Amino acid sequence: MTTTYIKLIQQPISESISVEVPSSKSISNRLLLLKKTYNPNLRIDKLSKANDTLLLKKLLTEIDINTTQRREVKQIDAENSGTCLRFLCAYLCFQKGKWLLTGSARMKNRPIEDLVSLMQSCGAKILYKEKYGYPPLEITGTDCQIPSSELSVNAEKSSQFVTAFLLVLPLFKKDVVLQVKNMQSSVSYIHMSITLMQKLGIQISMKEQTISYIHTQPIQKKRSIQVEPDWSAAAYWFVFAALHPSSQIFIKNLRKSKLQSDANIENIIKHFNVGVKYSPEGATIYKYVDKNIENFTFDCSNNLDLVPLLTVLCAVLNIKANIKGIYNLIYKESNRIIALAEELNKVSNVKFTKNFFKIIPNGNPKLFTPHFLTYDDHRLAMSLSLWVHQFPNIYIENPDCVHKSYPDFWNNLNKTGIEIQS
């Protein structure tokens, strides 16, 4: 595969910037599954156009077309999407036929044993085709049943193991109680799934580590639901504002959100003297005091997608920082702990363990033209672009990986005044 780069060239930043972030892919993907498992007549407005969501929609259509009693195996390729692979692992267990669920080389190194074990305890027929505990998986669709014994799932490696199971609960057609063990990070995404299900009329609740689902048929199901703007994407602009005290950034249609945990960036970024004003049209982000920040400490265990942004921000500002709660980053699109440390140490001084990053101020960086690798990871590509505020020119490898979550990112960045050359 040919390696591509873009060059970012430092230019004066516009004082007034207006952007529109995509719809939330996390919400979109959950609603696509619930449309299949619970309410086929649901209209989803403002569905995300991110590659992850487009891929899931395409694969669900492929599954519909190929659901038969056939003997041959139908391959379903989740590519580099952990969401697609985990959600479809649970969903395919109920779809007639034989399926080979696979993905990219990176996906084949992302664990899935805890979800597979949970589905197998319900009678699912799943075989590992290469390495035990990892994709690809051969799944034979069957009528899964809830066992009489208590169900439990280990969520230590991914909250999506829990979410994937929750999204297929309506297919069991009976009450379910699930014990969630080792909820160390991203619990907010489990709450997002439960809240969306409740909005659609599903009787489900969570108390401490116990999730209870009651199988009922509401008199009338919700006809439509609208997807919110993506706060994980919007977070970039809050961080951008921290580096540009003379600029105001307007994000069209952005509202406060109780669904998305990354909306917490509004509170986190106050440490960097950045505020936000809401109006009926959207949100305006601005830096209200331009003064030096000396240090920053934060536990990101419920905001893992913010780790690259906050770590790069602190490195660009050259301040002392401790970013904690990062353990699960080793299971992301890349091993984000090692990948982020490798790239940041090209231009700054970063130490890390399995659960925190430590930024050590290193004086004024030497001027040169950094070439950053992205490891096919959209969050790294967007975060590393912040270095154009420190260097006259930087290169970003494989820039198209941002399409996974934020297809118009580079176009929006260009609106700020930064020059982008292919």
C-alpha positions in Angstrom: 0.0 0.0 0.0 1.4 3.4 -1.0 2.1 5.7 1.9 0.6 9.2 1.6 1.4 12.4 3.5 -0.1 15.9 3.8 2.0 18.9 4.7 0.5 21.4 7.2 2.0 24.9 6.9 1.8 27.4 9.8 -0.1 30.5 8.9 -1.9 33.3 10.8 -5.1 31.9 12.4 -8.4 33.4 11.6 -10.0 35.4 14.5 -13.5 34.0 13.6 -13.8 30.3 12.6 -17.0 28.4 11.8 -17.1 24.6 11.5 -19.7 21.8 11.6 -18.7 18.5 13.3 -20.2 15.2 12.1 -23.0 13.4 13.9 -22.0 11.0 16.6 -20.8 7.7 15.2 -21.2 6.1 18.7 -24.9 7.0 18.8 -25.4 6.2 15.1 -23.9 2.7 15.3 -26.0 1.8 18.4 -29.2 3.0 16.7 -28.4 1.0 13.5 -28.2 -2.2 15.6 -31.4 -1.3 17.6 -33.2 -0.7 14.4 -32.4 -4.3 13.4 -33.0 -5.9 16.8 -35.9 -3.9 18.2 -37.7 -1.4 15.9 -37.3 -2.0 12.1 -39.5 1.0 11.4 -37.3 3.5 13.3 -36.2 6.5 11.2 -32.8 7.7 12.2 -32.2 11.4 11.4 -28.8 12.9 10.9 -27.0 9.5 10.8 -23.2 9.8 10.9 -21.4 9.8 7.6 -18.2 8.5 9.3 -16.6 5.4 7.6 -17.4 3.3 10.7 -21.1 4.0 10.4 -21.2 3.6 6.6 -19.4 0.3 7.0 -21.8 -1.0 9.7 -24.8 0.0 7.6 -23.4 -1.7 4.5 -22.6 -4.9 6.4 -26.0 -5.1 8.0 -27.5 -4.9 4.5 -25.2 -7.7 3.3 -26.3 -9.8 6.2 -30.0 -9.2 5.4 -29.4 -10.3 1.8 -27.4 -13.4 2.8 -29.4 -14.7 5.7 -30.3 -18.3 4.6 -30.0 -21.9 5.5 -27.0 -22.2 3.1 -24.0 -24.4 3.9 -21.3 -22.2 2.4 -19.7 -19.6 4.6 -20.4 -15.9 3.9 -17.5 -13.6 4.9 -18.3 -10.3 6.7 -15.3 -8.0 6.8 -15.3 -5.4 9.6 -12.0 -4.0 8.2 -10.4 -1.7 10.9 -13.6 -1.2 12.9 -13.7 -2.6 16.4 -17.3 -1.4 16.8 -18.5 -3.3 13.7 -16.7 -6.5 14.7 -18.0 -6.6 18.2 -21.5 -5.5 17.5 -21.8 -8.0 14.6 -20.3 -10.8 16.6 -23.4 -10.7 18.9 -25.8 -10.0 16.1 -24.7 -12.8 13.7 -25.3 -15.3 16.4 -29.1 -14.9 15.7 -28.8 -14.8 11.9 -29.4 -18.0 9.9 -26.5 -19.3 8.0 -22.7 -19.6 8.4 -20.6 -16.5 8.7 -16.9 -15.7 8.8 -16.5 -12.5 10.7 -13.0 -11.0 10.1 -11.1 -7.7 9.9 -7.8 -6.1 9.2 -4.5 -7.3 10.5 -4.8 -5.0 13.5 -8.3 -6.2 14.2 -7.0 -9.8 14.4 -4.8 -8.7 17.3 -7.7 -7.1 19.3 -9.2 -9.5 21.9 -12.8 -10.6 21.7 -12.8 -13.7 24.0 -14.9 -12.1 26.7 -17.8 -11.3 24.3 -17.5 -14.7 22.6 -17.7 -16.5 26.0 -20.8 -14.5 26.9 -22.5 -15.4 23.7 -21.5 -19.1 23.9 -23.0 -19.2 27.4 -26.3 -18.4 25.6 -25.8 -21.3 23.1 -24.1 -19.3 20.3 -22.0 -21.4 18.0 -18.7 -19.5 17.5 -15.3 -20.9 16.5 -11.9 -19.2 16.5 -10.4 -19.7 13.0 -6.8 -18.6 13.6 -5.8 -17.6 17.2 -7.8 -18.4 20.3 -9.5 -15.3 21.7 -9.1 -13.3 18.6 -10.8 -12.8 15.2 -11.6 -14.1 12.7 -14.6 -16.0 14.0 -16.8 -18.6 12.3 -20.4 -18.1 13.5 -23.3 -20.3 12.9 -26.6 -18.5 13.4 -28.9 -20.2 15.9 -31.7 -19.6 18.3 -29.7 -18.3 21.3 -31.3 -18.8 24.7 -30.7 -17.2 28.1 -29.4 -19.9 30.5 -30.9 -20.4 34.0 -27.6 -19.5 35.6 -26.6 -15.9 36.1 -24.9 -14.2 33.2 -21.8 -12.2 33.6 -19.2 -10.5 31.3 -15.7 -9.2 31.9 -15.5 -5.6 30.7 -11.9 -5.0 31.6 -10.7 -4.8 28.0 -13.7 -3.1 26.3 -17.0 -1.7 27.3 -18.2 -2.7 23.8 -18.4 -6.3 24.9 -21.2 -5.2 27.2 -22.8 -2.9 24.6 -22.8 -5.5 21.9 -24.8 -7.9 24.2 -27.2 -5.2 25.3 -28.1 -4.3 21.7 -29.2 -7.8 20.9 -31.2 -8.3 24.1 -34.6 -7.8 22.4 -33.8 -10.9 20.2 -33.8 -13.2 23.3 -37.5 -12.3 24.0 -37.2 -12.9 27.7 -36.0 -11.1 30.8 -32.2 -10.9 31.4 -30.0 -10.0 34.3 -26.3 -9.3 33.5 -23.5 -8.8 36.0 -20.7 -6.6 34.6 -17.2 -7.3 36.1 -14.1 -5.2 36.0 -15.6 -2.0 34.7 -12.4 0.0 34.7 -13.0 2.4 31.9 -15.5 3.8 29.4 -18.4 3.0 31.7 -20.1 6.1 30.2 -20.5 4.2 26.9 -22.5 1.5 28.6 -24.7 4.2 30.1 -25.0 5.7 26.5 -26.3 2.4 25.2 -28.8 2.0 28.1 -30.1 5.5 27.8 -30.6 5.1 24.0 -32.5 1.9 24.6 -34.7 3.6 27.2 -35.4 6.4 24.8 -36.7 3.9 22.3 -39.0 2.4 24.9 -36.9 -0.6 26.0 -37.2 -1.4 29.7 -33.6 -1.7 30.9 -31.7 -0.2 33.8 -28.3 -0.4 35.6 -27.6 -0.3 39.3 -24.0 -0.5 40.2 -22.7 -3.5 38.2 -26.0 -5.2 37.5 -28.0 -4.6 34.3 -31.6 -5.6 34.3 -33.7 -6.0 31.1 -37.4 -6.7 31.1 -38.9 -8.0 27.8 -42.1 -6.2 26.9 -43.7 -4.9 23.8 -44.7 -1.2 24.1 -48.1 -0.1 22.8 -46.4 2.2 20.3 -42.7 2.3 19.4 -40.8 5.5 18.8 -41.0 6.6 15.1 -37.9 8.6 14.8 -34.8 9.8 16.7 -32.1 12.4 15.8 -28.4 11.8 16.3 -26.5 14.5 18.2 -23.3 16.2 16.9 -20.2 14.2 17.8 -18.6 15.6 21.0 -15.4 13.5 20.5 -14.9 15.5 17.2 -16.0 18.8 18.8 -13.3 18.3 21.5 -10.6 19.0 18.9 -11.8 22.6 18.6 -11.9 23.2 22.4 -8.2 22.1 22.5 -7.5 24.2 19.4 -8.9 27.3 21.2 -6.5 26.7 24.1 -3.7 27.4 21.7 -5.2 30.5 20.0 -6.3 33.2 22.4 -7.2 35.6 19.6 -9.7 33.2 17.9 -13.3 32.3 18.5 -14.6 29.1 17.1 -18.3 28.5 16.3 -19.5 24.9 16.1 -22.9 24.8 14.3 -25.7 22.9 16.1 -23.5 21.8 19.1 -25.5 21.5 22.3 -24.8 20.2 25.8 -25.1 16.4 25.9 -25.9 14.0 28.7 -25.4 11.0 26.3 -21.8 11.6 25.3 -19.1 11.5 28.0 -16.7 13.5 25.9 -18.9 16.5 26.4 -16.9 16.7 29.6 -14.2 18.5 27.5 -16.2 21.6 28.3 -15.2 21.2 32.0 -11.7 19.8 31.4 -10.6 22.6 29.2 -11.5 25.3 31.8 -8.0 24.4 33.3 -6.6 26.0 30.1 -8.9 29.1 30.4 -11.2 28.1 27.6 -14.9 28.7 27.8 -18.0 28.1 25.7 -21.2 30.1 25.1 -24.3 28.3 23.8 -27.0 29.8 21.5 -29.9 28.3 19.5 -27.5 28.1 16.5 -24.6 26.3 18.2 -21.6 26.8 20.5 -18.9 29.5 20.5 -15.5 28.5 22.0 -13.0 31.1 23.2 -10.0 31.6 25.4 -11.0 34.1 28.1 -7.6 34.6 29.8 -4.2 34.3 28.0 -1.9 33.2 30.8 0.7 30.5 31.3 -0.4 27.1 32.6 2.2 25.3 34.7 0.8 21.8 35.1 -2.2 19.5 34.4 -3.4 16.2 35.9 -6.5 14.3 34.8 -7.9 10.8 35.0 -9.2 9.9 31.5 -10.6 6.5 32.2 -14.1 7.6 31.1 -12.8 9.8 28.3 -10.3 7.6 26.5 -10.8 9.3 23.2 -9.6 12.6 24.7 -6.2 11.1 25.7 -4.4 11.9 22.4 -5.8 15.4 22.3 -5.0 16.3 25.9 -1.6 14.7 25.9 -0.6 16.5 22.6 -2.0 19.8 24.0 0.2 19.6 27.1 3.3 18.6 25.0 2.7 21.5 22.6 2.3 23.9 25.6 5.5 22.3 27.1 3.9 22.0 30.5 4.2 19.3 33.2 1.3 16.9 32.9 0.1 13.5 34.2 -2.7 11.9 32.1 -4.0 8.9 34.0 -6.4 6.0 33.3 -5.1 5.1 29.9 -4.7 1.3 30.2 -7.4 0.4 27.7 -5.7 2.4 24.9 -3.6 -0.7 24.1 -6.8 -2.2 22.5 -7.7 0.7 20.2 -7.1 1.2 16.5 -3.4 1.2 17.3 -1.7 0.5 20.5 -2.3 4.1 21.3 0.0 4.2 24.3 3.1 3.1 22.4 2.1 4.9 19.2 1.4 8.2 20.9 4.6 8.0 22.9 6.7 7.2 19.8 5.4 10.2 17.9 5.5 12.7 20.8 9.1 11.8 21.7 10.1 13.0 18.2 9.4 16.5 19.4 8.9 16.5 23.2 9.7 14.4 26.3 7.1 11.9 27.2 7.3 9.0 29.7 4.6 6.3 30.1 3.6 3.2 32.0 0.6 1.0 31.3 -1.7 3.4 32.9 -0.4 7.0 32.6 1.5 9.5 30.4 3.9 11.9 32.0 4.9 15.1 30.0 8.2 16.5 31.1 8.9 20.1 30.0 12.1 20.2 27.9 12.7 23.9 27.1 12.3 25.3 23.6 12.1 22.5 21.0 14.6 22.7 18.1 13.0 23.8 14.9 12.8 21.2 12.2 10.1 19.6 10.1 8.5 16.6 11.9 7.1 13.7 10.0 4.3 12.1 12.1 3.0 8.5 11.6 -0.6 7.8 12.4 -0.7 4.0 12.6 -4.0 4.2 10.6 -5.5 5.8 13.8 -7.9 8.7 13.2 -7.5 10.1 16.8 -3.7 10.2 16.4 -3.9 12.0 13.0 -6.2 14.7 14.3 -4.3 15.2 17.6 -0.8 15.3 16.1 -1.9 18.1 13.7 -1.8 20.4 16.7 2.0 20.5 16.3 1.6 22.9 13.4 1.2 25.6 16.1 4.7 24.9 17.2 6.5 24.1 14.0 6.4 26.1 10.6 5.7 22.8 8.7 4.7 19.3 9.7 3.9 16.2 7.8 1.0 13.8 8.7 1.1 10.3 7.2 -2.0 8.5 6.0 -4.3 11.5 6.5 -7.4 9.8 5.1 -7.7 7.7 8.3 -9.7 10.6 9.8 -12.6 9.4 7.6 -13.3 6.8 10.3 -14.9 9.4 12.5 -14.5 13.0 11.0 -14.5 12.9 7.2 -14.3 16.7 6.8 -11.6 17.3 9.4 -8.9 18.5 7.0 -11.3 20.8 5.2 -12.4 22.3 8.5 -8.8 22.7 9.7 -8.0 24.5 6.4 -10.8 27.0 7.3 -8.7 28.2 10.3 -6.0 29.6 8.0 -3.6 26.7 8.2 -2.4 25.8 4.7 -2.7 22.1 3.7 -0.7 20.6 0.8 -1.2 17.1 -0.5 
